[in-house]
Amino acid sequence: MQNILLTGTAGFIGSNFVPYFLEKYPEYSLINLDLLTYAGNLENLKECESNQRYKFIKGDICNRELVEFIFTEYDINGVIHFAAESHVDNSIKNPGVFIETNVNGTFTLLDVAYKYWMNKPFEYKKEYDKCRFHHISTDEVYGTLNETDLFTEETPYSPNSPYSASKASSDMIVRSYQETYGLNTVITNCSNNYGPKQHDEKLIPTIIRKCLAGESIPIYGDGKNIRDWLYVLDHCKGIDLVYHRGKEGNVYNIGGRNERTNLQIVDAITTILDKKVPKEKSYKELITFVEDRAGHDRRYAIDATKLENELGWKADENFDSGIVKTVEWYLERLA
């Protein structure tokens, strides 16, 4: 039995990953370290509570003493690091928290892993020879795109918000532990995720909630900001592949090849709701444009060719199928 430390998996992506990973790998025990900030919710992991191979620990990834205790107590054989402060708006209001968690927290995890698994730089202890640190990052580290290009693994970093800058910084620290100490690391940068269990503050859940409440749907600027949308379970499958088969020291981009403007997202959701929960007027009439936020990148889009060609990954959901599943999940939850 291998014990793998997962961080921040009471949040959106992690809480979809845990049940998937538990079911697929009966030889793994998963230890979930999560501080349960506003974005973390143990209800998201209710289905895992009774599983003997799942353990939840409430705590901060910046707490070195706690992280060292977990490595020793559970003899950790791998790390998949989801934990991060997220959402650009929040980082604009309170950037210090993002630096503390995303930069210092990642450093703490890396340094404890290095000292637990290795005798010295480039020399693993025999019993921890294959142990790997997988860092989950974001496409926002690359900044903004023109109308035609795609982010590849070679795209220079150019973060434009405190959030993306903190994630770019954490990516660089991961790289430094690979290059300086020989720690076995991989990084995945993903596009915008959507699907079940996403926090209410995010775009798609906000649109659904506002529609059902009959409230105005706030859209930043002209609504033409473009994102590449990735169904969360497809992201989880990509993480699984990279953790197990990705080349050491490599970065892999995971994207859905589903570019949509924010206006197209609203239109898709309101069209579905007009059919599933019809009201006197179309939900489209609730759309309201609000002042654009600071540092709002115009377009993100990921080229996932490396992941597809090297590891055989392929998204199972396109946006049209994934958004229906997502809306149905929220309708059931909100009902």
Order of alpha helices (4+ residues) and beta strands (2+ residues): beta-alpha-beta-beta-alpha-beta-alpha-alpha-alpha-beta-beta-beta-alpha-beta-beta-alpha-beta-beta-alpha-beta-beta-alpha-beta-alpha-alpha
